Amino acid sequence: MTAYAQRERRLLADLLLRLGPDEPTLCEGWTTRDLAAHLVVRERRPDAAAGAMIPPLREHGERVRKQTAARPYEQVVHEVRTPPWWSPVSNPLTDEMANTIEFFVHHEDARRGQPDWQPRDLDPGLEAALWRNVRLTSRLVLRRAGVAVTVTSPGYGSFAVGSSPTTTLSGPPGELAMYLTGRTGAARVTIDGDGLDGVRLGI
């Protein structure tokens, strides 16, 4: 694993244990138990994880996630902490691309689901890794949403998605990652223009 994916995974697992199974998260309708189960299924049950992208498998995926959530919470969190080497998304070849933003965002889902959360001071290396991910994923997200936007992050750069954008989305890489994955109400970004009004985002 890369240092940042591994660190965010460890911090999230520590937080899940500290919070317990019944605390709210930014994932609508999910408690910390549900979030932990989602991560385990994503890594250990490719047949069920595919339900997030393949509608005919959605019911199967949700059934497996609920079955996983019903297991002892500490065991589920242990499996979050220790992914299998053979996982399609967590092996050494895919970990950096697949998990740095995944575990950062879900770590923040658990943190920001609590009423007393405060922003973290992120390592510049993590910010740079998140910016690389934002550059890749935001093009897919924004094009799928059918909007033209300039995405900018001071100190990291900017890029445009779509033709002749009149809206600018700006912020630190971690906040842009939160916004573009659908956590729009909890992301500390600045929007200049109305091209994102009412737009549903998410990977």
C-alpha positions as CSV (number, residue, x, y, z in Angstrom):
1,M,0.0,0.0,0.0
2,T,1.1,3.6,-0.5
3,A,1.7,5.6,2.7
4,Y,-1.3,7.8,2.3
5,A,-3.9,5.1,1.4
6,Q,-2.5,3.1,4.3
7,R,-2.6,6.0,6.8
8,E,-6.1,7.1,5.9
9,R,-7.2,3.5,6.3
10,R,-5.6,3.2,9.7
11,L,-7.0,6.5,10.9
12,L,-10.5,5.6,9.7
13,A,-10.3,2.2,11.5
14,D,-9.2,3.8,14.7
15,L,-12.0,6.4,14.4
16,L,-14.6,3.7,13.7
17,L,-13.6,1.9,16.9
18,R,-13.6,5.0,18.9
19,L,-17.0,6.2,17.7
20,G,-18.7,2.8,18.0
21,P,-21.2,1.3,15.5
22,D,-24.2,3.6,15.8
23,E,-22.9,7.1,15.0
24,P,-24.1,9.1,12.0
25,T,-21.9,9.7,8.9
26,L,-22.2,11.9,5.9
27,C,-23.5,8.9,3.9
28,E,-27.2,9.4,4.0
29,G,-28.9,6.7,6.0
30,W,-25.6,5.0,7.0
31,T,-24.2,4.7,10.5
32,T,-20.6,4.0,11.2
33,R,-21.5,0.3,11.1
34,D,-22.9,0.6,7.6
35,L,-19.9,2.5,6.4
36,A,-17.5,-0.2,7.7
37,A,-19.6,-2.9,6.1
38,H,-19.5,-1.0,2.8
39,L,-15.7,-0.9,2.8
40,V,-15.4,-4.6,3.6
41,V,-17.8,-5.6,0.8
42,R,-16.0,-3.3,-1.6
43,E,-12.7,-5.1,-1.0
44,R,-13.7,-8.7,-0.2
45,R,-16.9,-9.3,-2.3
46,P,-16.4,-8.1,-5.9
47,D,-19.7,-9.8,-6.8
48,A,-21.6,-7.6,-4.4
49,A,-19.5,-4.5,-4.8
50,A,-20.4,-4.5,-8.5
51,G,-24.0,-3.6,-7.5
52,A,-22.9,0.0,-7.1
53,M,-22.4,0.2,-10.9
54,I,-24.6,-2.6,-12.3
55,P,-28.3,-2.1,-11.5
56,P,-29.3,-5.8,-11.8
57,L,-26.8,-6.6,-9.0
58,R,-27.8,-3.7,-6.7
59,E,-30.2,-5.7,-4.6
60,H,-27.6,-8.5,-4.2
61,G,-25.0,-6.0,-3.2
62,E,-27.2,-4.3,-0.6
63,R,-28.2,-7.7,0.9
64,V,-24.5,-8.7,1.3
65,R,-23.7,-5.3,2.8
66,K,-26.5,-5.7,5.4
67,Q,-25.3,-9.2,6.2
68,T,-21.8,-7.9,6.7
69,A,-23.1,-5.1,8.9
70,A,-24.9,-7.6,11.1
71,R,-21.6,-9.3,12.1
72,P,-19.7,-8.2,15.3
73,Y,-18.7,-4.6,14.7
74,E,-15.1,-5.0,16.0
75,Q,-14.6,-7.9,13.5
76,V,-15.9,-5.8,10.6
77,V,-13.6,-2.9,11.5
78,H,-10.6,-5.3,11.8
79,E,-11.4,-6.4,8.2
80,V,-11.4,-2.7,7.1
81,R,-8.0,-2.3,8.7
82,T,-6.5,-5.5,7.1
83,P,-7.5,-5.8,3.4
84,P,-6.8,-9.1,1.6
85,W,-3.8,-9.0,-0.7
86,W,-5.9,-10.4,-3.6
87,S,-8.5,-7.6,-3.6
88,P,-9.1,-6.0,-7.0
89,V,-9.0,-2.6,-5.4
90,S,-6.5,-3.1,-2.6
91,N,-3.6,-5.0,-4.0
92,P,-0.2,-3.2,-4.3
93,L,-0.8,-2.4,-8.0
94,T,-4.2,-0.6,-7.6
95,D,-4.1,0.7,-4.0
96,E,-2.8,4.2,-4.6
97,M,-5.3,5.0,-7.3
98,A,-8.3,3.2,-5.9
99,N,-7.9,3.9,-2.2
100,T,-6.3,7.2,-1.4
101,I,-9.4,9.2,-2.2
102,E,-11.7,6.4,-1.1
103,F,-10.4,6.2,2.4
104,F,-9.8,10.0,2.7
105,V,-13.4,10.7,1.8
106,H,-14.8,7.9,4.1
107,H,-12.6,9.0,6.9
108,E,-14.1,12.5,6.5
109,D,-17.6,11.0,6.2
110,A,-17.1,9.6,9.7
111,R,-15.4,12.7,11.1
112,R,-17.8,15.2,9.6
113,G,-20.8,13.2,10.6
114,Q,-20.1,14.3,14.2
115,P,-21.3,17.7,15.5
116,D,-17.9,18.8,16.9
117,W,-15.7,18.1,13.8
118,Q,-13.0,20.4,12.9
119,P,-10.9,20.6,9.7
120,R,-7.6,18.7,9.6
121,D,-4.3,20.1,8.6
122,L,-3.4,17.8,5.8
123,D,0.1,16.6,4.9
124,P,1.2,18.4,1.6
125,G,2.0,15.0,0.1
126,L,-1.6,13.8,0.8
127,E,-3.0,17.0,-0.7
128,A,-0.9,16.5,-3.8
129,A,-2.1,12.8,-4.1
130,L,-5.7,14.0,-3.7
131,W,-5.2,16.6,-6.4
132,R,-4.0,14.0,-8.8
133,N,-7.1,11.9,-8.0
134,V,-9.3,15.0,-8.3
135,R,-7.9,15.8,-11.8
136,L,-8.9,12.3,-13.0
137,T,-12.2,11.7,-11.3
138,S,-13.7,15.2,-11.6
139,R,-13.7,15.0,-15.4
140,L,-15.8,11.9,-15.3
141,V,-18.1,13.3,-12.6
142,L,-18.6,16.7,-14.1
143,R,-19.1,15.5,-17.7
144,R,-21.6,12.9,-16.5
145,A,-23.5,15.8,-14.7
146,G,-23.4,17.7,-18.0
147,V,-21.8,20.9,-16.6
148,A,-18.9,23.1,-17.7
149,V,-16.7,24.0,-14.8
150,T,-13.2,25.3,-14.1
151,V,-11.7,23.5,-11.1
152,T,-8.9,25.3,-9.3
153,S,-6.8,24.7,-6.2
154,P,-4.4,27.3,-5.1
155,G,-0.8,26.0,-5.2
156,Y,-1.8,23.0,-7.3
157,G,-3.3,24.3,-10.5
158,S,-6.5,24.4,-12.5
159,F,-8.2,22.7,-15.4
160,A,-11.5,23.1,-17.3
161,V,-14.2,20.5,-17.9
162,G,-16.6,21.1,-20.7
163,S,-16.6,23.9,-23.3
164,S,-16.5,27.6,-22.3
165,P,-17.1,27.2,-18.5
166,T,-18.6,30.1,-16.7
167,T,-18.4,28.6,-13.2
168,T,-15.3,28.1,-11.1
169,L,-15.0,25.6,-8.3
170,S,-12.1,26.2,-6.0
171,G,-10.7,25.0,-2.8
172,P,-8.0,22.7,-1.3
173,P,-7.7,19.3,-2.9
174,G,-9.3,17.5,0.0
175,E,-12.3,19.8,0.0
176,L,-12.7,19.4,-3.8
177,A,-12.6,15.7,-3.3
178,M,-15.4,15.9,-0.8
179,Y,-17.5,18.1,-3.0
180,L,-17.0,16.1,-6.2
181,T,-17.9,12.9,-4.5
182,G,-21.3,14.3,-3.5
183,R,-20.5,15.8,0.0
184,T,-21.5,19.2,-1.3
185,G,-23.0,20.5,2.0
186,A,-19.9,19.5,4.1
187,A,-17.2,20.6,1.7
188,R,-15.5,24.0,2.2
189,V,-15.2,25.2,-1.3
190,T,-15.9,28.4,-3.2
191,I,-18.1,28.5,-6.2
192,D,-18.2,31.4,-8.6
193,G,-21.1,31.2,-11.0
194,D,-24.3,29.2,-11.0
195,G,-23.4,26.3,-13.2
196,L,-23.5,23.8,-10.2
197,D,-26.8,24.9,-8.7
198,G,-29.0,21.9,-8.1
199,V,-26.5,19.5,-9.7
200,R,-26.1,16.1,-8.1
201,L,-22.5,14.9,-8.0
202,G,-20.8,11.7,-7.0
203,I,-18.6,9.0,-8.3
